[in-house]
Amino acid sequence: MLARIKSWFGSSPGRFARTGFAESTLAELAWQRVRTSAHRWAGMGALIGALAGLVAFVPAGWLASRVEAATGGRLLLTDARGTVWNGSALPVLTGGAGSRDAAALPDRLQWRLGFAGLVPELRLRQACCLRGEVRARIKPGWGRVAVNVLPQESTTIGQWPAGLLAGLGTPWNTMQMGGTMRLTSPGLTVESVQGRVRFSGDASLDIAHASSRVSTLNELGSYRLSVKGDADSAGAATVTLITVDGALKLSGSGQWTAGGLRFRGEATAEPGSESALNNLLNIIGKRQGASSVISIG
């Protein structure tokens, strides 16, 4: 200890003597200095440990509140359990703030948030609806965040009953649709830049054997809504709606840009089905003669 003290004050005997302190006093001062340093490092270690503990056990409810805010209250993660790193919740679709419409998915959504190298990776499972484990890489940045849905062996991401759309409110709650929705994608990246959404990649939503309580027909038809993103066009995505088959003919196109979705489409009845589809055409869009114009944005 004394050798260390002398190294602090200088090893020269004269210089050591010029301090004006006895060796015992200097030893006590040195010990206080070591103890203070040890306490400081211990305090920092405790603080870092406490922060790490808080991050590790952030409740799943915190994530649920963030999802609700980001979707304007249209997607709720109810009965959230666990943590943001490993948890589950029951997804519910709603019409937004103040809406009385709601539709819950039949099974809980389970998630695990970890790392693939240095990149956060989200893994999702849902027995009823998701095909296997859906993985997505999350790339945060300054004022932006990108979510890259990774390709799977099958391009199918999930499948849901079309009746869930009733939870979104008007006009879905009036149409009361039946059928099956299937989401497919070979790979898709969705990026939020200062609140504006950009797309890169492809995705399709197929609605098979659609029906509606508003129509007397047992089946309206099958339809495909496709989104094709282009990273070279400022993140704009082309949106296309086509009819695969059926008495209700739907078609349209538009773009999903940083400013939102702009879509124009048309709904018509197959010859001979006009009376059975008349009420539904009045609900879908603005009626213009035999057709109904669908306009968004």
PyMOL commands that set and color helices and strands:
alter all, ss='L'
color gray80, all
select helices_A, chain A and resi 2-9+13-17+23-56+60-70+162-168+172-175+274-284
alter helices_A, ss='H'
color red, helices_A
select strands_A, chain A and resi 75-82+86-94+102-104+109-116+119-125+134-141+144-149+156-161+177-193+196-212+221-229+237-246+248-257+260-269+286-288+291-296
alter strands_A, ss='S'
color yellow, strands_A
deselect
rebuild
show_as cartoon
